[in-house]
Amino acid sequence: MTVSVSNPAQTAAIGDGTGLVGLRERVRLAGGSFHAGPRDGRFEVVARLPYDSE
Protein backbone atom coordinates (compact mmCIF):
# COMPACT_ATOMS: atom_id res chain seq x y z
CA MET A 1 0.00 0.00 0.00
CA THR A 2 1.30 3.46 -0.87
CA VAL A 3 0.16 6.67 0.81
CA SER A 4 1.32 9.93 -0.79
CA VAL A 5 0.71 13.59 0.10
CA SER A 6 2.08 16.57 -1.84
CA ASN A 7 1.58 20.22 -0.88
CA PRO A 8 3.04 23.55 -1.96
CA ALA A 9 6.49 23.93 -0.39
CA GLN A 10 6.73 26.21 2.65
CA THR A 11 9.56 28.72 2.93
CA ALA A 12 9.58 28.59 6.75
CA ALA A 13 9.61 25.58 9.05
CA ILE A 14 6.34 24.82 10.81
CA GLY A 15 6.24 22.92 14.11
CA ASP A 16 9.11 21.26 15.92
CA GLY A 17 9.88 18.67 13.25
CA THR A 18 9.16 15.55 15.32
CA GLY A 19 6.05 14.50 13.36
CA LEU A 20 7.95 13.25 10.32
CA VAL A 21 10.56 11.55 12.50
CA GLY A 22 7.83 9.63 14.33
CA LEU A 23 6.05 8.74 11.10
CA ARG A 24 9.30 7.52 9.53
CA GLU A 25 9.99 5.30 12.56
CA ARG A 26 6.48 3.79 12.56
CA VAL A 27 6.64 3.01 8.84
CA ARG A 28 10.08 1.42 9.25
CA LEU A 29 8.87 -0.72 12.18
CA ALA A 30 5.98 -1.94 10.00
CA GLY A 31 8.48 -3.06 7.34
CA GLY A 32 7.81 -0.20 4.94
CA SER A 33 9.72 2.65 3.34
CA PHE A 34 9.32 6.39 3.84
CA HIS A 35 10.36 9.54 2.01
CA ALA A 36 9.71 13.17 2.92
CA GLY A 37 11.21 16.16 1.16
CA PRO A 38 11.01 18.65 -1.67
CA ARG A 39 10.01 17.51 -5.14
CA ASP A 40 9.20 19.71 -8.13
CA GLY A 41 8.61 22.82 -5.99
CA ARG A 42 6.35 20.96 -3.57
CA PHE A 43 6.85 19.06 -0.31
CA GLU A 44 6.03 15.38 -0.69
CA VAL A 45 5.54 12.61 1.86
CA VAL A 46 5.38 9.01 0.59
CA ALA A 47 4.94 5.95 2.79
CA ARG A 48 4.97 2.43 1.34
CA LEU A 49 3.69 -0.28 3.65
CA PRO A 50 3.52 -4.04 3.17
CA TYR A 51 -0.05 -5.20 2.69
CA ASP A 52 -1.35 -8.76 2.61
CA SER A 53 -4.96 -9.00 1.43
CA GLU A 54 -5.49 -12.36 3.14
For each residue, the residues with C-beta under 8 A, 3 or more apart:
1: 48 49 50 51
2: 46 47 48 49
3: 46 47 49
4: 44 45 46 47
5: 44 45 46
6: 39 42 43 44 45
7: 42 43
8: 41 42 43
9: 38 41 42 43
10: 13 14 43
11:
12:
13: 10 17
14: 10
15: 18 19
16:
17: 13 20 21
18: 15 21 22
19: 15 22 23
20: 17 23 24 36 45
21: 17 18 24 25
22: 18 19 25 26
23: 19 20 26 27 34 36 45 47
24: 20 21 27 28 34 36
25: 21 22 28 29
26: 22 23 29 30
27: 23 24 30 32 33 34 47 48 49
28: 24 25 31 32 33 34
29: 25 26
30: 26 27 49 50
31: 28 49 50
32: 27 28 47 48 49 50
33: 27 28 47 48
34: 23 24 27 28 45 46 47 48
35: 44 45 46
36: 20 23 24 43 44 45 46
37: 43 44
38: 9 41 42 43 44
39: 6 42 43 44
40:
41: 8 9 38
42: 6 7 8 9 38 39
43: 6 7 8 9 10 36 37 38 39
44: 4 5 6 35 36 37 38 39
45: 4 5 6 20 23 34 35 36
46: 2 3 4 5 34 35 36
47: 2 3 4 23 27 32 33 34
48: 1 2 27 32 33 34
49: 1 2 3 27 30 31 32
50: 1 30 31 32
51: 1
52:
53:
54:
